[in-house]
């Protein structure tokens, strides 16, 4: 057994022996369990089952999804059920859905044993699509009536905290008799209030200070992320179509959303499937990569066909074969720069179809500037290398044409995919490479045919 595994075992042993005295996050425990699983599957499951129920659910959510099958088969149903009941509503829903993917019958059996209130909350959250704000909200909120005495609501908060009904409370939401959202008060403001007064007495003269930020439950989650970023929020109220408060989204959930989105974009630009790459089964990862590599092979063949058209020209001037890769490589790299920037800006909502013209114009200016600069540099190099002014002109012109086309395609491909309802990160790189290779080879060899032959 190597030292790293032993350190992980020691960490967990210390946790179990002193769990009431030390603060350990679910993420830390999950990391140690993953470390142990690589070496000893049985020990991994033994430690997992020893975890107290109030942290077991959080740890399972931190573990990779493909662990779920082994976990469901090994951890007693009663223990999983109690772990789910300890979770906040959004996490409980996530865990039930994860278990469903691993074992539908087991998920149904566990769900049927949950409290009716927990069942209703999970059913409610499962109705939302993955792209809707409601799918990421917690239904647990701290609310008070406008005419309620402040000290009474503080007493309720203390009681809920002691009973474990509320966690990570950052705001109090004031609602009317129909539970419609009226105001939002941060706890740092609340502690400055006169607890003997009602909320109405405290804020009636300064209602503008406590106007709530909120989203509707069917709003897109991307909009939620932008609001958190723009206003640096710790929590955001969620209302339904009647403005009734139905939940809240917290900053830790938004952090997870951003991380997942960034991972998907990186994998998408590389032409691989993020879910397949996280599977233990090498075959699944191989299938994902092979499909995109096959597409890339077809595009490479297209570029080769273009080269074949100018076969006689290349035979006449061997220097063209030496310089060709430079043109294609510069175009591909320049296009990738533009593509990456456009995909990221689309994901962040910094550009859309209304203001895309300015972004495209900027990329055209940059591409033209780079084309002129590197065209001149390459022209000078080619002249001193091969002593041909005509060849120098050909590669300079081709470099300008290809860098300009790289800028145009890199800027427009993500926009076109977005317009078609396709994730701009997926497949953009393959399309870009196809365009830059074909245009680069065609412009370079076509000009060479016209000027040199």
BABAKE-633370 format. One line per field, with one value per residue (C-alpha): z, x, y; residue in one letter. Coordinates in steps of 0.001 Angstrom, whole numbers, always signed. Each point is the difference from the previous one (the first is absolute). Layout:
# BABAKE-633370
up: c(Z|...)
east: c(X|...)
north: c(Y|...)
code: c(A|...)
***
This chain:
# BABAKE-633370
up: c(+0|-1028|+2261|-1630|+672|+3577|+544|-1229|+2352|+2935|-834|+82|+3135|+1752|-1213|+1383|+3326|+503|-2210|+2680|+505|-3503|-2930|-3249|-3267|-2134|-2861|+2075|+1014|-3608|-1185|+2580|-890|-3712|+878|+1959|-2669|-2478|+2279|+2011|-1086|+3117|+2369|-1957|+545|+3651|+732|-2037|+2041|+3238|-861|+2139|-1849|+326|-2300|-2030|-2612|-550|-413|-2523|-2041|-64|-1386|-3759|-1377|-1135|+3659|+611|-1180|+2525|+2732|-584|+38|+3226|+2242|+1773|-1354|+3453|+284|-3438|+844|+3242|-1807|-2578|+2747|+1462|-3295|-1140|-2568|-3099|+1079|+1007|-3474|-1654|+2015|-729|-3715|+115|+1696|-2664|-2708|+1835|+1137|-711|+2222|+2923|-451|-32|+3118|+1886|-1176|+1244|+3541|+210|+1951|-2002|+242|-1417|-2766|-1020|-70|-2146|-2400|-314|-829|-2423|-2156|-1104|-3034|+567|-1557|+2270|+3215|+1976|-516|+2093|+2831|+3603|+1314|+3547|+603|+3027|-303|+2122|-347|-542|+3258|+2031|+3002|-728|+3243|-766|-3373|+1553|+2488|-2855|-1754|+3132|+366|-3659|+228|+3151|-1628|-3167|-2233|-1467|-1123|-1609|+734|-1416|-462|+1508|-2570|+873|-1565|-14|+1043|-3339|+374|-2720|+287|+1291|+1432|+607|+3106|+479|+3441|+388|-305|+2134|+3072|-46|+239|+3176|+815|+1949|-3177|-2981|-3403|-1298|+2669|-779|-3779|-989|-330|-2044|-2032|-2993|+1957|+276|-3475|-769|-2859|-1357|-2999|-1097|+332|-3779|-823|-1634|+2407|-2074|+1008|+3655|-376|-1548|+2858|+2601|-1837|-547|+3594|+1930|+1774|+2604|-655|-2438|+480|-2438|-658|-2137|-2621|+2745|+1792|+2799|+1697|-781|+881|-187|-1911|+1913|-1148|+519|-2492|-2526|+485|-892|-3081|-1214|+581|-1902|-2851|-269|-33|-2744|-2108|+330|-886|-2777|-1633|+114|-1540|+2940|+2158|+3610|+1391|-1941|+1123|+3655|-387|+1223|-3103|-2505|-2850|+566|-79|-3083|-1835|+765|-1281|-3057|-1297|-49|-1297|-2864|-865|+188|-2341|-2588|+190|-322|-3137|-1423|+612|-1658|-3040|-342|+113|-2628|-2395|-96|-227|-3104|+1581|+3093|-2197|-1861|+3132|+2907|+2206|+66|+1913|+2574|+525|-182|+3630|+1226|-1716|+1300|+3535|+348|-1262|+2394|+3041|-813|-557|+3281|+1869|-1469|+458|+3671|+750|-1807|+1667|+3432|-585|-1220|+3086|+2294|-1855|-845|-3658|-1781|-3483|+627|+746|-1876|-2794|+2244|+1112|-3605|-1047|+2774|-1079|-3652|+954|+2145|-2689|-2718|+2182|+865|-3640|-1153|+2749|-401|-3766|-197|+2454|-1907|-3334|+1130|+1368|-3231|-2115|+1918|+242|-3662|-1731|-1865|+82|-1613|+2614|+2685|-1427|-164|+3623|+1263|-1836|+1041|+3632|-78|-1676|+2402|+3194|-1154|-813|+3335|+1807|-1931|+460|+3628|+766|-2019|+568|+3706|-872|-2743|+2288|+2728|-2500|-919|+3664|+165|+2784|-1633|+1887|-1635|-3436|-512|-75|-2689|-2208|+518|-868|-3175|-1173|+889|-1538|-3230|-403|+1009|-2441|-2802|+289|+272|-2800|-2167|+165|-615|-3126|-1278|+870|-265|-2738)
east: c(+0|+1498|+375|-2814|-2554|+1185|-359|-3594|-756|+1575|-2063|-3279|+950|+679|-3332|-1931|+1821|-361|-2973|-1566|+3172|+1275|-1579|+327|-1746|-1877|+2354|+3076|-1549|-991|+3572|+1379|-2613|+858|+3640|-805|-2335|+2874|+1769|-2702|-3665|-1149|+1676|-1519|-3513|+721|+1008|-2908|-2550|+1615|-677|-2661|-3246|+257|+3057|-428|-2282|+2348|+2958|-1832|-858|+3691|+960|-51|-3370|+1388|+627|-3764|-627|+2445|-1268|-3657|+803|+2019|-1444|-3233|-3180|-928|+3335|-370|-3535|+1126|+2913|-2395|-2256|+3000|+626|-1486|-2758|+2124|+2741|-2549|-1545|+3420|+879|-3336|+466|+3568|-1216|-2726|+2642|+1868|-3024|-3530|-1697|+2248|-721|-3762|+263|+2009|-2279|-3108|+1439|+726|-2222|-2957|+1349|+3371|-1737|-2033|+3076|+1935|-2950|-286|+3663|+134|-2669|+2414|+2242|+3761|+277|-2625|+768|-2498|+2100|+2797|-1952|-437|-3539|+1235|-273|-199|-3082|-1936|-3197|+151|-1867|+1846|+2035|+3688|+822|-2676|+1546|+3473|-1347|-1325|+3374|+1818|-2416|+351|+3782|+74|-2282|+2119|-2844|+1988|+3623|+2122|-2497|+1103|-3290|-3428|-2790|-3045|-3198|-3636|-3011|+133|+3736|+881|+3494|+169|+3470|+3350|+2063|+3568|+848|+2686|-2776|-2431|+2257|-116|-3800|-1948|-1286|-2966|-1449|-1733|+1654|-2457|+1065|+3689|-54|-3042|+2125|+2724|-1678|+2247|+2977|-1607|-1415|+776|+2008|-1858|-577|-3033|+159|-175|+2763|+3128|+2767|+2486|-1939|+346|+3777|+228|-2009|+2279|+3067|-1395|-1145|+2418|-2872|+90|-3597|-2789|-3768|-2028|-3675|-2689|-2191|-2186|+3034|-383|+3301|+803|+3696|+3493|+3191|+3274|+3468|+1467|-2520|+912|+3685|-734|-1974|+2867|+2516|-2110|-575|+3721|+851|-2551|+1375|+3604|-900|-2306|+2724|+2239|-2738|-410|-3006|+427|-2204|+1853|+3369|-1004|-1093|+2292|-795|+2745|-2228|-2472|+2741|+1501|-3361|-452|+3443|-116|-3207|+1525|+3344|-1880|-1649|+3400|+1404|-2670|+824|+3712|-772|-1829|+3093|+2137|-2290|+610|+3754|-398|-1632|+3284|+2214|+1871|+678|+1537|+2185|+1244|+834|+1150|+201|-3822|-49|+2355|-2115|-3509|-189|+914|-3015|-2419|+1444|-174|-3584|-1038|+1592|-1385|-3471|+145|+802|-3056|-2182|+899|-733|-3361|-1126|+910|-1748|-3133|+25|+347|-2698|+2416|-1022|-3185|-1450|-843|+3534|+1889|+807|+2393|+1744|+398|+1300|+2590|+1179|+221|+2210|+2232|+177|+878|+2680|+1495|-226|+1985|+2612|+640|-416|+2859|+2133|-546|+557|+3413|+929|-1070|+1991|+3249|-682|-760|+1122|-3312|-1910|-3031|-79|+324|-3061|-1983|+519|-529|-3324|-1071|+835|-2186|-2884|+128|+286|-2873|-2159|+988|-1254|-3280|-687|+1159|-2436|-2984|+19|-991|-2724|-1415|-4|-1706|-2624|-642|-431|+3301|+2520|+2701|+2733|-853|+1479|+1169|+3675|-491|-1960|+2595|+2904|-1790|-469|+3484|+1750|-1976|+155|+3667|+1087|-2260|+1114|+3693|+98|-2475|+2094|+3130|-1589|-937|+3271|+2702|-1158)
north: c(+0|+3350|+3007|+1994|-2751|-353|+3769|-180|-2887|+1859|+3100|-1951|-1913|+3305|+1314|-2973|+121|+3771|+881|+2145|+2030|+757|+1812|-1959|+840|-2525|+846|-945|-3328|-750|+605|-2419|-2620|+278|-481|-3185|-1389|-152|-2462|-1750|-56|-1835|+2459|+2888|-1378|-768|+3585|+1341|-1973|+1221|+3651|+1708|+622|+3772|+4|-3194|+1595|+2945|-2365|-2187|+3103|+921|-3417|-744|-1147|-3345|-922|-5|-3547|-1470|+2334|-881|-3718|+222|+2726|-1032|+1598|+1275|+1804|+1594|+1072|+1665|+1662|+1465|+1356|+1858|+1827|+3280|-396|+707|-2414|-2648|+256|-284|-3109|-1718|+708|-1335|-3183|-315|-91|-2754|-2046|+1216|-2597|+865|+3726|-626|-2136|+2623|+2796|-1819|-121|+3751|+2368|+1295|+3556|-1075|-1925|+3046|+2239|-2477|-462|+3763|+508|-2931|+1634|+2717|-344|+7|+3460|+1593|+1862|-2087|-3136|+1524|+1620|-1047|+153|+694|+3761|+2269|+2200|+2454|+2007|+3762|+675|-2636|+1067|-452|-1806|-2607|-837|-139|-2515|-2138|+201|-1192|-2893|-1038|+161|-2129|-2574|-15|+1217|+2900|+318|+2709|+2741|+3354|+1841|+390|+306|+2076|-1374|+1068|-2083|-1884|-751|+2507|+1428|+3580|+679|-1659|+811|-1176|-1340|+2659|+2619|-1958|+17|+3821|+94|+717|-3497|+1399|+1545|-1552|-221|+2555|+2495|-526|+241|+2050|+3141|-1710|-2697|+667|-1366|-3422|-536|-3649|-1445|-3000|-2250|-1977|-3758|-525|+2501|-1400|-939|+2037|+3119|-1002|-335|+3471|+1553|-1603|+1286|+3499|+545|-2253|-1766|-2741|-1072|+857|-324|-2097|+790|-1593|+1675|+1514|+1473|-2547|-844|-3629|-302|+1416|-682|+271|+1006|-3500|-1412|+2698|-798|-3643|+1084|+2213|-2793|-2551|+2448|+800|-3718|-681|+2864|-1169|-3576|+1186|+2067|-3063|-2160|-2374|-889|+1112|-2787|-2693|+1350|-371|-3598|-2763|-2057|+813|-1211|+2850|+2637|-1633|+47|+3678|+933|-2267|+1607|+3470|-1253|-1647|+3321|+1644|-2672|+830|+3705|-784|-2003|+3031|+2122|-2670|+4|+3736|-650|-2725|+2459|+1919|-3067|+1242|+3378|-1621|-2240|+3053|+1955|-2195|+3116|+42|-3313|+1514|+3144|-1514|-1197|+3497|+1576|-2644|+39|+3796|+36|-2772|+1644|+3453|-1447|-1920|+3214|+1714|-3080|-401|+3652|-93|-3240|+1356|+3331|-1781|-2216|+3026|+1931|+2788|-171|-1045|+350|+3664|+1146|-2733|+2445|+1908|-3195|-1188|+3426|-111|-3471|+1111|+2935|-2221|-2694|+2502|+1587|-3395|-1066|+3034|-343|-3722|+155|+2499|-2005|-3247|+1728|+1261|-3435|-1725|+2455|-555|-3734|-714|+3212|+431|+3282|-1646|-2759|+2663|+1774|-3251|-986|+3562|+269|-3484|+721|+3130|-1834|-2951|+2050|+2187|-3032|-1571|+3097|-18|-3722|-3|+2823|-1214|-3788|+251|+2528|-2235|-3043|+2027|+1129|-3643|-906|-1924|+514|+2204|-1854|-3320|-577|+3584|-978|-2656|+2415|+2720|-2311|-1070|+3582|+1233|-3017|+81|+3781|+79|-2707|+1255|+3626|-902|-2580|+1921|+3166|-2059|-1445|+3449|+1743|-2642|-2364)
code: c(X|X|X|X|X|X|X|X|X|X|X|X|X|X|X|X|X|X|X|X|X|X|X|X|X|X|X|X|X|X|X|X|X|X|X|X|X|X|X|X|X|X|X|X|X|X|X|X|X|X|X|X|X|X|X|X|X|X|X|X|X|X|X|X|X|X|X|X|X|X|X|X|X|X|X|X|X|X|X|X|X|X|X|X|X|X|X|X|X|X|X|X|X|X|X|X|X|X|X|X|X|X|X|X|X|X|X|X|X|X|X|X|X|X|X|X|X|X|X|X|X|X|X|X|X|X|X|X|X|X|X|X|X|X|X|X|X|X|X|X|X|X|X|X|X|X|X|X|X|X|X|X|X|X|X|X|X|X|X|X|X|X|X|X|X|X|X|X|X|X|X|X|X|X|X|X|X|X|X|X|X|X|X|X|X|X|X|X|X|X|X|X|X|X|X|X|X|X|X|X|X|X|X|X|X|X|X|X|X|X|X|X|X|X|X|X|X|X|X|X|X|X|X|X|X|X|X|X|X|X|X|X|X|X|X|X|X|X|X|X|X|X|X|X|X|X|X|X|X|X|X|X|X|X|X|X|X|X|X|X|X|X|X|X|X|X|X|X|X|X|X|X|X|X|X|X|X|X|X|X|X|X|X|X|X|X|X|X|X|X|X|X|X|X|X|X|X|X|X|X|X|X|X|X|X|X|X|X|X|X|X|X|X|X|X|X|X|X|X|X|X|X|X|X|X|X|X|X|X|X|X|X|X|X|X|X|X|X|X|X|X|X|X|X|X|X|X|X|X|X|X|X|X|X|X|X|X|X|X|X|X|X|X|X|X|X|X|X|X|X|X|X|X|X|X|X|X|X|X|X|X|X|X|X|X|X|X|X|X|X|X|X|X|X|X|X|X|X|X|X|X|X|X|X|X|X|X|X|X|X|X|X|X|X|X|X|X|X|X|X|X|X|X|X|X|X|X|X|X|X|X|X|X|X|X|X|X|X|X|X|X|X|X|X|X|X|X|X|X|X|X|X|X)
***
